[in-house]
């Protein structure tokens, strides 16, 4: 991978993580997987707002969705990301 490609990936990560709501979500997910409703309740935000931010995190491979029966849990895709963010 070229250095230019590395810089582009780093810039994209900064863009994605440059929103305080997404930083807080990553902080909340650092210990264990959570449901959207639990994250929304913890943050005091509407489900739709939290879902939109989780979709951005998921599309950038920061969040991963795990289905356990009826439950949909969100967690950090790679724990190494926490070292650079939180």
N, C-alpha and C positions, 0 to 999 in steps of 0.2 A: 504494500500500500504506500502510495506516495505521501510525502509530507503535506502536500496541498489537500489530499483527501482526509488526512488526519485532522488538519485544521478545520476543514468543513464539517466534519463530524463533531468536533469539539464546539464549534460555533452553534450548531444545531442543538446540541445538548444545553448550551447556555440559554438559547432562545426558549426551549421547552421549560427549563427549570427557572426561567426568569420571572415567573409569576408567583406571588406570595401564597396563593391558594394551593398551587401545585407543590410548592415546597412544604407547606403544612401537611398535605396529604401524604407525601413521602415520609415525613416525620412520624405521622400517625401509623403508617404501615411498617415502620422499621422493626417492630417487635413481633408482630404476628399478622396473619391475613385478617381482613375485615370485610364486612358487608357494606354496600353503599349506604344503606340506612344508618348503620353505626357511625360511619365517617361523617355523614351529614349531621347527625345528632350531635356528635362530638364538636363539630365546627360551628353548629348553629346556622347551617346553610340549607337551602332547598335541595331536594334530591336531584333535580335537573341540573343545577349548577355543579354539584359534585360529580354527577355522571359525565357532564361535558369535559371537565378537567381530567377525569379518569380515562376518558376516551383518548385524549391527547397523550397522556402518559402511556397508555397501552399501544397506540399507534407508533410511538417512538421507542417501544420495547423497554420502558422503564417499569411499567405495571404489567402484571400477568393475571389473567382470570383463571380461577380454578372452580370447577363445578363439583359440588358435593350434594347429590340428590337435588333438592329444590333450591339449595343455597348457592349463591354465586359469591365467591370470595375473591378479593383483590389482594395482591401481595407484590413485593418488590421482585422484579425479574432476576436481578443479579445483585446480591448483597454488597458486592464491591462498590456499587454506585454510592452507597451510603458514606463511604470514606471521603468522597469528594464533595458531598453536599451537606451532610449534617455532622 
